[in-house]
Amino acid sequence: MSAPTLSDIDDAMEMQSIPVGYRDTPQDEEDDEEDTFSGDDEIDELGMIAASSPQPNQKDPALKRHSYLTYIFVGLAAIALLVEVLRGKDGSLSLNARTKATSDDLSTSSGTTGDNLIIEFTVANLRTNSANCSHVGKMLQCIPQHNNATNKFRIELHKSWAPIGVKRFQELTEANFWDDARIFRVVPNFVSQFGISSYPDVQKYYDSLGNLKDDKVIGSNKRGTLTFATSGRNTRTTQLFINTADNKFLDKQGFSPIGEVLAAGDGYGSMDVVDEMYSKYGEDPDQGMIKEEGKDYLEEKYPLLSYFVTAVFV
């Protein structure tokens, strides 16, 4: 599918048209583990010990004292267990509750669970003056003049807005899909679009998975929100765009935002970084050629395109 022209975008803004996308669905993998145990030698030894022990019907005083002590220890253990259970009812954590709390603490500390996920993007080839640019291989890498010259920004994903879309974006991030991905369609005051891998084999794999079902539109396509591109109902894939203007007219067309760019913080910027993504190529890059030839096509024809160096959970 070819990308629309700039004149098409002007018409689209008037007619509330839509950005273009490709296809994708999530995939989960589960691993099962099975434990086995063999203890024949231990069973034989236990059997030998039992055969040599005094029989229960022998009336040995020492044996009786041993039995009484056993009953006492068992009783104390039962009382201790009962106290532990009762403690759970008076506001203290029971054993099961403590285990669950520990598990929950470990899961949320990873940055990849919970309702809201935060991902930090590092961007190369940002639009700025040439004094801040240098060649690295074939690529011209630039950093912007803001926020202590950072070239990073963060996006917060909201599962409550779009659980299906967030899951897909999370999976792509965990698979390092965004590394070297170009922001190939930048229309100032409209959208900055990305989501085609610079590695054709990777893109072919995700294309083979099919499309995502639509999420209900809960968030609004305000400036700074992140949304999957589509070409109709239930056609979301790996392509997304960041709204660089208030595009609320997209809400009624079924575009469901999945997250938003965060305000600047220590060591990272905000929409000022997104606004400096290289836009001089407009909509010239051919999406079909990117999918077919990847970096070879991009570096030869569009070497100044901004692209993601890394995208990691924080």
C-alpha positions in Angstrom: 0.0 0.0 0.0 1.5 3.3 -1.0 1.5 6.3 1.4 -0.8 9.3 0.6 0.7 12.5 -0.7 0.9 15.9 1.1 -2.1 17.1 -0.9 -4.0 14.1 0.2 -3.2 15.1 3.8 -4.7 18.5 3.3 -7.8 16.9 2.0 -7.6 14.4 4.8 -7.5 17.1 7.4 -10.7 18.6 6.0 -12.4 15.3 5.5 -11.1 13.8 8.8 -9.1 11.1 7.0 -6.9 8.5 8.6 -3.2 7.5 8.7 -2.2 4.3 7.0 -1.1 1.0 8.7 -0.3 -2.6 8.2 -1.2 -5.9 10.0 -0.3 -7.7 13.2 -1.6 -9.8 16.1 0.0 -10.7 19.4 1.5 -14.1 20.2 2.1 -15.6 23.5 4.4 -18.4 24.5 4.1 -20.6 27.6 6.7 -22.9 29.0 5.7 -25.8 31.2 8.0 -27.5 33.7 7.6 -30.9 35.2 9.5 -32.2 38.2 10.3 -35.8 38.9 11.6 -37.6 41.9 13.1 -41.0 42.5 14.0 -42.3 46.0 14.1 -46.1 46.0 17.3 -46.2 48.0 15.8 -43.9 50.7 12.6 -46.0 50.9 14.6 -49.2 51.4 16.7 -47.6 54.2 13.5 -46.3 55.9 12.0 -49.8 55.7 15.1 -51.3 57.4 14.9 -48.8 60.2 11.2 -49.4 60.8 11.8 -53.2 61.0 14.4 -52.8 63.7 12.4 -50.4 65.9 10.3 -51.4 68.9 6.8 -52.4 68.0 3.9 -50.1 69.2 2.5 -52.9 71.4 5.6 -53.2 73.6 5.0 -51.5 76.9 8.4 -49.8 77.4 8.3 -46.8 79.8 10.9 -45.0 77.8 8.8 -45.5 74.7 5.8 -44.0 76.5 7.8 -40.9 77.6 8.9 -40.5 74.0 5.3 -40.7 72.7 4.2 -38.1 75.3 6.9 -35.7 74.1 5.9 -36.3 70.5 2.3 -35.4 71.3 3.4 -32.3 73.1 5.5 -31.0 70.2 2.7 -31.8 67.7 0.3 -29.9 69.8 2.5 -26.9 70.1 3.0 -26.8 66.4 -0.7 -26.9 65.8 -1.2 -24.0 68.3 1.5 -22.0 66.5 -0.2 -22.6 63.1 -3.6 -21.5 64.6 -2.1 -18.3 65.9 -0.6 -17.6 62.5 -4.0 -18.0 60.9 -5.7 -15.8 63.5 -3.2 -13.1 63.0 -4.4 -12.8 59.4 -7.8 -11.9 60.7 -6.8 -9.1 63.0 -5.0 -7.0 60.3 -1.7 -8.8 60.1 -0.6 -10.7 57.0 -1.2 -14.4 57.0 1.4 -16.7 55.4 -0.5 -16.8 52.1 -1.0 -13.1 52.1 2.7 -12.5 52.7 3.7 -14.7 49.8 1.3 -12.9 47.5 2.6 -9.5 48.5 6.2 -10.6 47.9 5.2 -11.9 44.4 3.3 -8.7 43.5 6.3 -6.6 44.6 8.7 -8.5 42.4 6.4 -8.4 39.4 5.7 -4.6 39.5 9.4 -3.8 40.0 10.3 -5.1 36.6 8.6 -2.1 34.8 6.7 -4.5 32.4 3.6 -5.2 34.5 0.9 -3.2 36.1 -1.7 -0.9 34.6 0.7 1.8 33.2 4.0 1.0 31.5 6.7 3.5 30.8 9.1 3.2 27.9 12.1 5.4 27.2 13.1 6.0 23.5 16.5 7.2 22.4 16.4 8.9 19.0 19.1 9.6 16.4 19.1 12.1 13.5 16.9 14.7 15.2 16.4 17.9 13.2 18.7 20.6 14.6 21.6 22.7 13.4 24.6 21.1 11.8 26.9 22.1 14.7 25.2 19.4 16.8 25.5 16.6 14.2 28.2 14.1 13.5 28.6 11.2 11.1 28.5 7.7 12.5 29.1 5.2 9.7 26.7 6.3 6.9 24.3 8.0 9.3 24.2 11.6 10.4 23.4 11.6 14.1 22.1 14.8 15.8 21.0 15.8 19.3 18.6 18.7 19.9 19.2 22.0 21.7 17.0 21.5 24.7 16.9 19.9 28.2 20.7 19.6 28.5 21.0 18.2 24.9 19.1 15.0 25.5 17.7 12.9 22.6 15.4 10.8 24.8 11.7 10.9 25.6 9.3 8.7 27.5 5.9 7.2 26.7 3.5 5.9 29.3 1.1 3.2 28.1 -2.4 2.9 29.5 -3.9 -0.6 29.6 -7.2 0.9 30.8 -7.3 2.9 27.5 -6.5 0.1 25.0 -5.5 -3.3 26.5 -5.1 -5.1 23.2 -3.0 -2.3 21.7 -0.9 -2.0 24.8 -0.2 -5.7 24.9 1.0 -5.6 21.3 3.3 -2.6 21.9 4.7 -4.2 25.0 5.5 -7.4 23.1 7.2 -5.4 20.3 9.3 -3.5 22.8 10.3 -6.7 24.6 11.4 -8.1 21.2 13.5 -5.0 20.5 11.4 -4.3 17.4 11.9 -0.6 17.6 15.7 -0.7 17.3 16.8 1.1 14.1 13.1 1.7 13.2 12.7 5.0 11.2 10.1 7.6 11.8 9.3 7.5 8.1 6.3 9.7 7.9 6.5 13.1 9.6 3.8 15.6 8.8 4.3 18.7 11.0 1.3 19.7 13.1 -0.3 16.4 12.4 1.5 13.1 13.1 4.9 11.4 13.3 4.5 7.8 12.1 6.7 4.8 12.6 6.5 1.0 13.0 8.0 -0.7 10.0 11.1 -2.7 11.0 14.4 -1.8 9.3 15.0 -5.6 9.0 12.7 -7.2 6.3 12.7 -10.7 7.9 11.5 -9.2 11.2 8.7 -7.3 9.5 7.7 -10.3 7.4 7.3 -12.3 10.6 4.9 -9.8 12.2 3.0 -9.3 8.9 2.4 -13.0 8.9 0.6 -12.9 12.2 -2.4 -10.9 10.9 -4.3 -8.0 12.4 -5.2 -6.8 15.8 -8.8 -6.3 16.9 -9.8 -2.8 17.6 -9.9 -1.4 21.1 -12.8 0.8 22.2 -11.9 4.5 21.9 -11.5 5.7 25.5 -8.6 8.2 25.3 -8.6 11.1 22.8 -6.1 11.9 20.1 -4.7 15.0 21.7 -1.2 16.3 21.0 1.3 13.9 22.5 -0.8 10.7 22.4 0.3 7.5 20.8 -2.1 5.6 18.5 -2.0 2.6 16.2 -2.3 3.5 12.5 -5.1 1.6 10.6 -6.5 1.2 7.1 -10.0 0.4 8.4 -11.7 -1.6 11.1 -9.6 -4.3 12.9 -6.5 -3.6 10.7 -4.0 -2.5 13.4 -0.5 -4.1 13.0 2.9 -2.7 14.0 2.6 0.9 12.8 1.8 3.8 15.1 1.9 7.5 15.2 2.4 10.2 17.8 -0.1 13.0 17.4 1.8 16.3 17.1 -1.4 18.4 17.2 -4.8 18.0 18.7 -6.4 15.5 16.2 -9.6 14.8 18.2 -11.5 14.2 14.9 -9.7 10.8 14.7 -11.6 9.7 17.8 -14.9 9.2 15.9 -13.0 7.3 13.2 -12.0 4.5 15.6 -8.4 5.5 16.4 -7.8 4.4 20.0 -4.8 6.0 21.8 -2.8 3.6 23.8 -0.5 6.0 25.7 1.0 9.5 25.8 4.4 11.2 25.8 5.4 12.2 29.3 6.5 15.6 30.5 10.3 16.2 30.5 12.3 14.9 33.4 15.8 14.4 34.6 17.8 13.2 31.5 14.9 13.0 29.0 12.8 15.4 27.0 9.1 15.5 26.0 7.3 16.6 22.9 10.2 19.0 22.1 12.1 15.8 21.1 9.3 14.5 19.0 8.9 17.9 17.3 12.5 17.7 16.2 12.1 14.4 14.3 13.3 15.0 10.7 10.4 16.1 8.5 12.0 17.3 5.2 11.2 14.1 3.4 7.5 14.5 4.3 5.7 11.4 3.0 8.2 10.5 0.3 9.6 7.2 1.8 7.8 4.2 0.2 6.4 2.0 2.9 6.5 -1.0 0.6 10.2 -0.5 -0.2 11.0 -0.2 3.5 9.3 -3.5 4.2 11.1 -5.1 1.2 14.6 -3.7 1.5 14.8 -2.2 5.0 18.0 -0.3 6.0 19.6 -0.6 2.6 16.8 1.4 1.0 16.5 3.9 3.9 20.2 4.7 4.2 20.6 5.1 0.4 17.5 7.2 -0.3 16.6 8.8 3.1 19.7 9.0 5.2 18.5 11.9 7.4 15.4 10.2 8.7 15.2 10.2 12.5 15.2 6.7 14.0 15.1 4.9 17.4 18.4 3.7 18.7 16.8 1.9 21.6 13.4 1.6 23.4 13.5 0.2 27.0 11.2 -0.2 29.9 12.0 2.1 32.9 
